[in-house]
Amino acid sequence: EVQSVAFTELFSSGEDVAFHARQTGRYQSGFAGMEASTHNEVLNVNGLLRVQDGQVVSGRIIRDRSGLKARLQQDLKA
């Protein structure tokens, strides 16, 4: 459940846009054997977008689910 998004980097050149953002919220589900979290977690996100006439026409978003899983596993050990 995403509660906030903070853009930490934003670059553009012509129609191309690159960004890095951090989504903060509670983990609900998605990894086998991992329970929902009781506190906020961070998911790092990177994106490459193509913008034409002020509209996003294509793009690719990469989420760091491995990093999120590692943080969740650390929380379980604590």
Accessible surface in RSA format (square Angstrom, percent):
REM  Atomic radii and reference values for relative SASA: ProtOr
REM  Chains: A
REM  Algorithm: Lee & Richards
REM  Probe-radius: 1.40
REM  Slices: 20
REM RES _ NUM      All-atoms   Total-Side   Main-Chain    Non-polar    All polar
REM                ABS   REL    ABS   REL    ABS   REL    ABS   REL    ABS   REL
RES GLU A   1   122.78  70.5  89.77  67.9  33.01  78.6  41.25  79.8  81.52  66.6
RES VAL A   2    87.55  57.6  57.81  52.3  29.74  71.7  58.61  50.9  28.93  78.5
RES GLN A   3    95.28  53.3  57.62  42.1  37.66  89.7  33.16  70.6  62.11  47.1
RES SER A   4    60.13  50.8  51.87  69.2   8.26  19.0  44.85  95.5  15.28  21.4
RES VAL A   5    71.41  47.0  40.63  36.8  30.78  74.2  40.86  35.5  30.55  82.9
RES ALA A   6    56.78  52.2  50.98  78.7   5.80  13.2  56.47  79.5   0.30   0.8
RES PHE A   7   126.80  63.4  94.70  58.7  32.10  83.5  94.70  57.4  32.10  91.9
RES THR A   8    69.06  49.1  39.53  40.1  29.53  70.4  45.32  60.9  23.73  35.9
RES GLU A   9    87.53  50.3  81.96  62.0   5.57  13.3  28.01  54.2  59.52  48.6
RES LEU A  10   119.53  66.6  92.40  66.1  27.13  68.2  92.40  64.9  27.13  73.0
RES PHE A  11   125.71  62.9 120.45  74.6   5.26  13.7 125.26  75.9   0.45   1.3
RES SER A  12    86.26  72.9  51.60  68.9  34.66  79.8  17.98  38.3  68.28  95.7
RES SER A  13    87.69  74.1  75.46 100.7  12.22  28.2  43.47  92.6  44.21  61.9
RES GLY A  14    81.40 100.4   0.00   N/A  81.40 100.4  45.02 123.5  36.38  81.5
RES GLU A  15    82.01  47.1  75.71  57.3   6.30  15.0  31.88  61.7  50.13  40.9
RES ASP A  16    67.84  47.5  66.63  66.3   1.21   2.9  26.72  62.9  41.12  41.0
RES VAL A  17    26.62  17.5  23.85  21.6   2.78   6.7  25.47  22.1   1.15   3.1
RES ALA A  18    32.16  29.6  31.18  48.1   0.98   2.2  31.18  43.9   0.98   2.6
RES PHE A  19    25.63  12.8  17.50  10.8   8.13  21.2  20.65  12.5   4.97  14.2
RES HIS A  20    42.96  23.5  42.95  29.9   0.02   0.0  32.19  33.2  10.78  12.5
RES ALA A  21     2.61   2.4   2.61   4.0   0.00   0.0   2.61   3.7   0.00   0.0
RES ARG A  22   101.22  42.5 100.42  51.2   0.80   1.9  19.89  27.2  81.33  49.3
RES GLN A  23    47.28  26.4  45.78  33.5   1.49   3.6   3.30   7.0  43.98  33.4
RES THR A  24    37.58  26.7  37.14  37.7   0.44   1.0  22.71  30.5  14.87  22.5
RES GLY A  25     8.87  10.9   0.00   N/A   8.87  10.9   3.73  10.2   5.14  11.5
RES ARG A  26   104.55  43.9 102.46  52.2   2.08   5.0  11.56  15.8  92.99  56.4
RES TYR A  27    16.58   7.7   8.60   4.9   7.98  20.8  16.25  12.2   0.33   0.4
RES GLN A  28    96.11  53.7  83.69  61.2  12.42  29.6  37.64  80.1  58.47  44.3
RES SER A  29    86.58  73.2  67.57  90.2  19.01  43.8  34.75  74.0  51.83  72.6
RES GLY A  30    54.36  67.0   0.00   N/A  54.36  67.0  27.13  74.4  27.23  61.0
RES PHE A  31    27.32  13.7  18.56  11.5   8.76  22.8  21.75  13.2   5.57  16.0
RES ALA A  32   106.67  98.1  69.63 107.5  37.04  84.2  81.79 115.2  24.87  65.9
RES GLY A  33    80.44  99.2   0.00   N/A  80.44  99.2  43.85 120.3  36.59  82.0
RES MET A  34    25.92  13.4  11.52   7.6  14.40  34.3   3.16   2.7  22.76  30.2
RES GLU A  35   141.94  81.5 130.34  98.6  11.60  27.6  53.05 102.6  88.89  72.6
RES ALA A  36    55.24  50.8  36.61  56.5  18.63  42.4  36.61  51.6  18.63  49.4
RES SER A  37    19.92  16.8   3.67   4.9  16.25  37.4  11.13  23.7   8.79  12.3
RES THR A  38   115.97  82.5  97.93  99.3  18.04  43.0  78.40 105.3  37.57  56.8
RES HIS A  39    89.31  48.8  88.01  61.2   1.30   3.3  72.94  75.2  16.37  19.1
RES ASN A  40    70.65  48.7  53.24  51.4  17.41  41.9  15.48  37.3  55.16  53.3
RES GLU A  41    15.97   9.2  11.00   8.3   4.97  11.8   6.70  13.0   9.27   7.6
RES VAL A  42    35.07  23.1  33.78  30.6   1.29   3.1  34.01  29.5   1.06   2.9
RES LEU A  43    27.64  15.4  27.03  19.3   0.61   1.5  27.03  19.0   0.61   1.6
RES ASN A  44    30.32  20.9  29.97  29.0   0.35   0.8   7.67  18.5  22.66  21.9
RES VAL A  45     8.53   5.6   8.53   7.7   0.00   0.0   8.53   7.4   0.00   0.0
RES ASN A  46    66.16  45.6  66.16  63.9   0.00   0.0  18.03  43.4  48.13  46.5
RES GLY A  47     2.11   2.6   0.00   N/A   2.11   2.6   0.09   0.2   2.01   4.5
RES LEU A  48   109.28  60.9 106.78  76.4   2.50   6.3 107.14  75.2   2.14   5.8
RES LEU A  49    39.05  21.7  32.94  23.6   6.11  15.4  35.75  25.1   3.30   8.9
RES ARG A  50    97.91  41.1  97.31  49.6   0.61   1.4  13.39  18.3  84.52  51.2
RES VAL A  51    40.32  26.5  36.91  33.4   3.41   8.2  36.91  32.1   3.41   9.2
RES GLN A  52    76.09  42.5  70.85  51.8   5.24  12.5  15.26  32.5  60.82  46.1
RES ASP A  53   149.94 105.0 108.48 108.0  41.46  98.0  43.38 102.1 106.55 106.3
RES GLY A  54    68.61  84.6   0.00   N/A  68.61  84.6  34.27  94.0  34.34  76.9
RES GLN A  55   121.11  67.7 119.70  87.5   1.41   3.4  35.32  75.2  85.79  65.1
RES VAL A  56    92.02  60.6  63.62  57.6  28.40  68.4  63.62  55.3  28.40  77.0
RES VAL A  57    78.54  51.7  43.16  39.1  35.38  85.3  50.14  43.6  28.40  77.0
RES SER A  58    63.24  53.4  51.99  69.4  11.24  25.9  47.53 101.2  15.71  22.0
RES GLY A  59    53.35  65.8   0.00   N/A  53.35  65.8  13.56  37.2  39.79  89.1
RES ARG A  60   169.72  71.3 164.93  84.1   4.80  11.4  47.19  64.5 122.53  74.3
RES ILE A  61    87.78  50.0  61.94  46.1  25.84  62.3  61.94  44.6  25.84  70.1
RES ILE A  62    88.46  50.3  85.15  63.4   3.31   8.0  88.04  63.4   0.42   1.2
RES ARG A  63   132.07  55.5 112.65  57.4  19.42  46.2  19.87  27.2 112.19  68.0
RES ASP A  64    57.06  40.0  50.16  49.9   6.90  16.3  21.60  50.8  35.45  35.4
RES ARG A  65    93.03  39.1  91.47  46.6   1.56   3.7  29.02  39.7  64.01  38.8
RES SER A  66    90.19  76.2  77.65 103.6  12.54  28.9  44.62  95.0  45.57  63.8
RES GLY A  67    15.95  19.7   0.00   N/A  15.95  19.7  15.23  41.8   0.72   1.6
RES LEU A  68    15.45   8.6  15.45  11.0   0.00   0.0  15.45  10.8   0.00   0.0
RES LYS A  69    79.00  38.5  79.00  48.5   0.00   0.0  25.02  22.5  53.99  57.5
RES ALA A  70    50.65  46.6  47.62  73.5   3.03   6.9  49.28  69.4   1.36   3.6
RES ARG A  71    79.58  33.4  78.09  39.8   1.49   3.5  58.76  80.3  20.82  12.6
RES LEU A  72     8.13   4.5   7.11   5.1   1.02   2.6   7.11   5.0   1.02   2.7
RES GLN A  73    76.73  42.9  75.47  55.2   1.26   3.0  18.30  38.9  58.44  44.3
RES GLN A  74   111.11  62.1 106.33  77.7   4.78  11.4  37.62  80.1  73.49  55.7
RES ASP A  75    57.07  40.0  41.73  41.5  15.35  36.3  14.30  33.7  42.77  42.7
RES LEU A  76   119.21  66.4  90.33  64.6  28.88  72.6  93.43  65.6  25.78  69.4
RES LYS A  77   167.36  81.6 129.66  79.6  37.70  89.8  87.93  79.1  79.43  84.6
RES ALA A  78   120.14 110.5  51.96  80.2  68.18 155.1  89.94 126.7  30.20  80.0
END  Absolute sums over single chains surface
CHAIN  1 A     5638.2       4395.3       1242.9       2956.2       2682.0
END  Absolute sums over all chains
TOTAL          5638.2       4395.3       1242.9       2956.2       2682.0
